[in-house]
Amino acid sequence: MIKRILSRTIKEEEWPIWRLPLVFFIGFIIAGVLFYGLYFAPSLSFWRGLDYSPSDKTHAIKLEVGGTLFAVPANYTRNAAGRRAGHHKQIELHALLPSLSGYQEKTQSSFLRVDESSPLLIISIREVSRELPNERRFEALYKPYLDAANGTIENDLQSYHFGADTPYAGKELLRTNAALYICDSAGKPSATCETRFDLGRSAEVSYLFKRHYLKDWRAIDGNIKDLIKSFRSATRTAN
């Protein structure tokens, strides 16, 4: 009966009839594989080692970013890619304020906190084509977007507000001659602050922390620069 019905649309020479269910079966298998691949299989970022994957190991890894050499303890790296020795265009590190300690199993929960007083500090070191000191960065990148009126002094930092129709809407700029921070507005939940500084002519360090800790910006900045300096010095003794 099935053959008689299908024979109206399928020529006799295209039989045997078992080919049709076989095609449906193969299509079902392919659809299942695609569904699993899209929804359950590891993402491309996982295979590239970019997903968050901390380590509590403390052995030093030799890295190079923008011609600058580092020997970074594994427990300061945020993902597997950062634990691959050799040249990188960018590496991501993390630590806990105020001591800038690296990842440990006993402090795992602190590294996962996202509340406004989270002690997590994220450090990025990346390759750049040219150095850009704070004053030039202020004049070239931020000043055109600032409101005409300046804000108040906060933690010895001059506060500036960005216009509502600018790419930095909802953020503030706080600066001195020695420092420049881009922060979420104080009323925003879990507000963060970010700053950066040059490391030679072809590398740049940026770091991000909760605005809750902005009052300690001098100590944080000095400690991070000392930490980066220790990573560079350790290249002379790392295996």
C-alpha positions in Angstrom: 0.0 0.0 0.0 2.8 2.4 0.9 4.6 1.5 -2.3 1.4 2.2 -4.3 1.0 5.6 -2.6 4.6 6.7 -3.0 4.8 5.4 -6.6 2.7 8.3 -7.6 5.6 10.7 -6.8 8.6 8.4 -6.9 9.7 6.6 -10.1 10.0 2.9 -10.0 13.7 3.0 -10.7 14.3 5.0 -7.6 13.3 2.1 -5.3 14.0 0.2 -3.1 11.6 1.7 -0.6 14.0 1.3 2.4 16.0 4.3 1.2 13.3 6.7 2.3 13.3 5.7 6.0 17.1 5.5 5.9 17.2 9.2 4.7 14.8 10.2 7.6 16.9 8.3 10.1 20.2 9.9 9.0 18.5 13.3 9.0 17.3 12.7 12.6 20.8 11.7 13.7 22.3 14.8 12.1 19.7 17.1 13.6 20.4 15.5 17.1 24.1 16.1 16.7 23.6 19.7 15.7 21.2 20.3 18.6 23.7 18.9 21.0 26.6 20.8 19.5 24.7 24.1 19.7 23.3 23.8 23.2 25.5 21.4 25.2 29.0 21.1 23.6 31.8 23.3 24.8 32.0 26.7 23.0 34.8 28.0 20.8 36.1 30.1 23.6 36.4 27.0 25.7 38.6 25.3 23.2 40.7 28.4 22.9 41.2 28.4 26.6 39.4 31.8 27.1 36.7 30.7 29.5 37.1 31.5 33.2 39.2 28.6 34.6 41.4 29.6 37.6 44.2 27.5 39.0 45.6 27.2 42.5 49.0 26.2 41.3 51.8 28.6 42.1 54.5 27.6 39.5 55.7 30.5 37.3 54.8 30.7 33.7 57.0 32.7 31.3 54.9 35.0 29.1 55.6 37.8 26.7 53.3 40.7 25.9 54.3 43.5 23.6 58.0 42.6 23.9 57.8 42.6 27.7 58.7 39.4 29.6 56.8 38.2 32.7 57.0 35.2 35.0 53.5 34.9 36.3 52.4 32.4 39.0 49.6 30.2 37.6 47.2 31.2 40.4 47.1 34.7 39.1 45.8 33.7 35.6 42.1 33.7 34.9 42.0 31.1 32.1 43.9 28.3 30.5 45.1 30.5 27.6 47.0 32.6 30.1 48.9 29.6 31.3 50.4 28.8 27.9 54.0 30.0 27.9 55.1 32.2 25.1 53.9 35.3 23.2 50.5 36.7 23.8 48.7 39.8 22.5 46.7 40.0 25.8 46.6 38.1 29.1 44.1 38.4 32.0 45.0 38.1 35.6 43.2 38.4 38.9 43.9 39.0 42.6 42.1 39.9 45.8 42.2 43.3 47.4 43.9 44.6 49.5 46.8 42.1 49.6 46.7 41.2 45.9 46.8 37.5 46.7 46.3 35.0 43.9 43.6 32.3 43.6 43.4 29.6 46.2 40.7 27.0 46.8 40.0 28.4 50.2 39.3 31.9 48.6 37.3 30.6 45.7 34.1 32.2 46.8 35.8 35.6 47.0 36.9 35.4 43.4 33.3 34.7 42.4 31.7 37.6 44.2 30.0 40.4 42.2 28.5 42.5 44.9 29.6 46.2 45.4 32.2 45.3 48.0 33.7 42.4 46.1 37.5 42.4 46.6 38.1 41.0 43.1 40.6 42.9 41.0 41.0 42.0 37.3 44.2 43.0 35.6 44.7 42.9 31.8 48.1 43.3 30.1 47.9 43.8 26.3 50.1 44.7 23.4 49.7 48.2 22.0 51.1 50.0 19.0 52.1 53.2 20.9 52.2 54.5 24.4 49.6 57.0 25.6 50.3 58.8 28.8 47.4 59.9 31.0 47.4 63.5 30.0 47.3 62.6 26.3 44.6 60.0 26.9 42.5 62.6 28.8 42.8 65.2 26.0 42.3 62.8 23.1 39.9 60.2 24.3 37.7 61.7 27.1 37.7 65.5 27.1 35.5 65.8 24.0 32.8 63.9 25.7 32.8 65.7 29.1 30.1 68.1 30.3 31.2 71.8 30.5 30.9 71.9 34.3 33.3 69.9 36.5 32.2 68.0 39.5 33.5 67.9 43.0 36.7 66.6 44.5 36.4 63.0 45.6 39.3 61.1 47.4 41.6 63.8 46.1 40.5 63.1 42.5 38.8 65.8 40.4 35.5 64.5 39.2 34.1 65.1 35.6 30.8 64.0 34.2 30.2 62.7 30.7 27.3 63.9 28.6 24.2 61.8 28.4 24.5 61.3 24.6 28.1 60.2 24.7 29.6 56.6 24.6 30.5 57.1 28.3 27.0 58.0 29.4 26.4 56.9 33.0 30.1 57.1 33.9 32.4 59.6 35.6 36.0 60.5 35.0 38.2 61.1 38.1 41.7 62.3 37.8 44.9 63.8 39.2 48.1 64.5 37.3 49.2 61.0 38.2 46.0 59.0 37.8 42.9 58.7 35.7 39.9 56.5 36.4 36.7 55.8 34.5 34.0 54.8 37.0 30.4 53.8 36.9 28.2 56.5 38.5 28.2 56.2 42.3 24.5 55.2 42.5 24.9 52.3 40.1 24.7 48.8 41.8 28.2 47.1 41.9 29.8 50.2 40.3 33.3 49.6 39.0 36.4 51.7 38.3 39.0 51.1 35.6 42.4 52.7 34.9 45.4 51.9 32.8 49.1 52.8 32.5 51.8 52.2 29.9 54.4 49.5 30.4 57.2 50.5 28.1 56.3 51.6 24.5 54.4 48.5 23.4 52.5 47.1 26.3 49.7 48.5 28.6 48.3 47.4 31.9 44.6 48.1 32.8 42.9 47.0 36.0 39.3 47.0 37.2 37.9 47.0 40.7 34.7 47.9 42.6 34.2 51.7 43.2 33.8 50.8 46.9 37.6 50.7 47.0 38.2 54.0 45.2 39.2 55.6 48.5 42.3 53.4 48.5 43.3 54.2 44.9 46.8 55.3 45.9 47.6 52.0 47.7 45.9 49.9 45.0 47.8 51.6 42.2 51.2 51.4 43.9 50.6 47.7 44.9 49.6 46.7 41.4 52.7 48.4 39.9 54.9 46.6 42.4 53.1 43.3 41.5 53.7 43.8 37.8 57.3 44.8 38.6 57.8 41.5 40.5 56.4 39.5 37.6 59.0 41.1 35.3 61.9 40.7 37.8 61.0 37.0 38.3 61.9 36.2 34.6 65.5 36.2 35.7 65.1 33.3 38.1 62.1 31.4 36.5 63.0 28.0 34.9 
